[in-house]
Amino acid sequence: MQREVLLTEIQRKYDLYEKVFERIFDERKIAINKSFEVIDRGLETNDRELISSGLQSLSRVVSSSPFANLQQLSSALEGNNIIEI
């Protein structure tokens, strides 16, 4: 009985972590795609400022680590708080 409870808890944690990381990387994918859209628009219109803006945005997204606050994320996930995903 205790084994089943433990396995259920592990499965629930796994599911939660999977959803959280899926969302984190989905947000990054969206931001990267938007940056490329801006760059493409800048290239089509020969707008150097738009290209530069898109490149800066892209650089910020890819240079930041989604794991920078891993300890804080882990604490939030392991706590008894309600997390909206």
BELRASUL-V642451 format. One record per residue. RES is the residue in three letters. SS is DSSP state (hx for helix, st for strand, lp for the rest). PHI is phi as a letter, one per 20 degrees, with the letter a starting at -180 (none if undefined). NEAR is the number of other ideal C-beta (glycine too) atoms within 12 Angstrom. Layout:
res = (RES,RES)
ss = (SS,SS)
phi = (PHI,PHI)
near = (NEAR,NEAR)
This chain:
res = (MET,GLN,ARG,GLU,VAL,LEU,LEU,THR,GLU,ILE,GLN,ARG,LYS,TYR,ASP,LEU,TYR,GLU,LYS,VAL,PHE,GLU,ARG,ILE,PHE,ASP,GLU,ARG,LYS,ILE,ALA,ILE,ASN,LYS,SER,PHE,GLU,VAL,ILE,ASP,ARG,GLY,LEU,GLU,THR,ASN,ASP,ARG,GLU,LEU,ILE,SER,SER,GLY,LEU,GLN,SER,LEU,SER,ARG,VAL,VAL,SER,SER,SER,PRO,PHE,ALA,ASN,LEU,GLN,GLN,LEU,SER,SER,ALA,LEU,GLU,GLY,ASN,ASN,ILE,ILE,GLU,ILE)
ss = (lp,hx,hx,hx,hx,hx,hx,hx,hx,hx,hx,hx,hx,hx,hx,hx,hx,hx,hx,hx,hx,hx,hx,hx,hx,hx,hx,hx,hx,hx,hx,hx,hx,hx,hx,hx,hx,hx,hx,hx,hx,hx,hx,hx,hx,lp,lp,hx,hx,hx,hx,hx,hx,hx,hx,hx,hx,hx,hx,hx,hx,hx,hx,lp,lp,lp,lp,lp,lp,hx,hx,hx,hx,hx,hx,hx,hx,hx,lp,lp,lp,lp,lp,lp,lp)
phi = (none,f,f,f,f,f,f,f,f,f,f,f,f,g,f,f,f,f,f,f,f,f,f,g,f,f,f,f,f,f,f,f,f,f,f,f,f,f,f,f,f,f,f,f,d,l,d,f,f,f,f,f,f,f,f,f,f,f,f,f,f,f,e,e,e,f,d,f,d,f,f,f,f,f,f,f,f,e,f,e,e,e,d,e,d)
near = (7,8,9,10,11,12,13,14,15,14,14,16,17,15,16,25,22,16,18,25,21,16,19,25,18,16,18,24,17,16,23,24,18,20,27,21,20,26,26,18,18,23,17,13,14,10,16,13,15,21,23,17,20,29,23,18,26,25,16,17,25,17,14,17,14,21,15,11,14,17,11,12,21,16,13,19,26,18,12,8,10,9,16,9,17)
